[in-house]
Amino acid sequence: MGYALNFNLIWRHFDKLWGGLLLSLELAVISIAIGIVIGLVLAVWYVSAGRIVRTIIAAYVEFIRNVPLILLVYLVFYGLPTVVDIAYSAPTSFVVTLSLYSGAYLVEVFRSGLEAVPRGQLDAGKAIGLTPWQRLLNVRLPTMLRITLPALSNTFISLFKDTSIASVISVPELTYGAQWINFNTFRIVEVYLVVTAMYLVTGYILLFALRLVERRFRAAR
Amino acid sequence: MSTSSTNIPALLDVTDVSKSFGTVQVLRSVSLRVARGEVVTVIGPSGSGKTTLLRCVNFLESYDSGSIRIDGKEVGFRETGARQRRGERDLAAMRAETGMVFQSFNLFPHLTAAGNIMLGLTKVRGKSRAEARTIADHWLGRVGLAHKADSLPAELSGGQQQRVGIARAVAMGPKILLLDEITSALDPELVGEVLEVVRSLAEDGMTMVMVTHEMAFARDASSRIIFMADGGVSAAGPPSEILAADTDNERLRTFLARFRASHF
C-alpha cells in the first residue's frame, strides 16, 4: 500500500479533461434539445391519437427503454451505416443516439404530465371558447410543465451522465479524456478521482440551476 | 310545466334531450325554455342529472337525442343534414357565447386573476392585451377583487377564486351564464360573498341557469325553479310553488323534507 498520489501528470493533460467536459455538455445540450422536441411532439400526439399511433409510439418508447444505451450507440454507429448509405462522425452518431434515447424517456415524462392536468382546467378552457390548439398551448402545456419539472430535472442530469457512453466510439468527451490520460500516464486512481469530481461538480451545478427554475415556476403556481 | 315563457322566443331552448353514460340513462327527455333575463334554478338529489344537463348546454357533454338551441342556434350539432357533431372550431365559437362557472373554480393556476380573465378576451375575442386588461380590471372591480388583479389563484381564498371564476365567465359577454354548484366547494362563511355577486348579475338582467343547493338563495334570486329527479324534469314553476312544503309532487316533497332536516 505504498502508492503515492501524484496529480502532476493529470494537470499537465488537463486540457483533455476540460475540453472533454465541454464536449460532454455540448452533446448533452444538443441531444436533450432534440429529445425535448421528439418528446413533446410524440406525447401530444399520443394523448390525442387513436390506438394505432399509440401502439407505435409505445413500441418506440419500450424498445429504447429496454435496450442498454451502449448497444444503441453501437447499433447507430456501426450498424446503421452498413444497412443504409449514410456516413457520419462519431459525435454526430452519438447525438443521434442520445436524442432518440432522451426522446423516449421524455415522451413518458411529458405524457404522464399531460394526463395529470386536471380535467376541470381543460373544461374551463373549453368553456371560454378556446380551440383545441389554444387549449393545448395556453392551458395544458403550461400546467404540464409545472407538473413535470422535477422529473425533467432528474432526466436531464441522467442524460448528462449518459454522455460518458460516447467514449466507447472514441468521442473525445470527458470519460474518453480520462481514458486517454490513463493509457498515457497509468495514473488510474488520480485521473478517475479528478474526473469523478468533475462529473459531480457539473451535475450539482446543473441540478442547482434546474432547482432554481423549478422554484421560480412553483412560485408562479 | 312553465307557462310564463312559452310565448316569448326562448333564449335557451332545450327540447327532449336524452343522454346515457353506458347503460345508465342520466337525462330522460328533458325540456326547458329560458327567456332572456330569466334566472332559472335547477334543484334535485345528487345523480338526478342537473350537472349533466348544464354541461350539455355548452356541449362539454354531448347528448344522444333531442336539441339544445341558444338564440335559435343548435349548440352541438350541425343544423342541416344528418345529425353530425359540429367541428371543434365551430364548437369553440358556440361555447364562447355561454359562460360557465364551476364547482371547483377551475382557474388556470399559472395565470393571475387578471390573466385568467384576459386569456379568453385575447385569444377568442381578439382584444389587445391593453383592452383585455381594462375589461379584466372592470370585472374584477365588479366582484370586489380589484386589489387582487395580479394575484395567482393559489394566493386567493376559495370565495375569491370563485369570484374570479365568475368574472372570467361574464367578461366574455356571454348570452347566458351557467352556474354549476358554484358554492358547494366553499367554506360556509365564504358562500355569501359569491352569492352576492350572482345576485348583482341577476339584477343587471343576466340570463342564468344555476344548479345549487342554496334553497334560500334559489327562492330569492330565481324566477323559476326546475326540480329534477332520475334524469327528468319532475316539477317546474315559480319558487313559491316549488318550495312549498305541501306540494303534491311526492318526490319533491321527500327531497325538500330531507333537505330541511339536514339543514338545521
Interface residues (C-beta under 8 A of the other chain):
Chain A: P118 G120 Q121 D123 A124 G125 K126 A127 I128 G129 L130 T131 P132 Q134 N138 V139 P142 T143 R146 A220 R221
Chain B: N58 L60 E88 R89 A92 A93 M94 R95 A96 E97 T98 G99 M100 F102 S104 N106 L107 F108 P109 H110 L119 G120 K123 V124 L152 A154 G165 R168 A169 M172
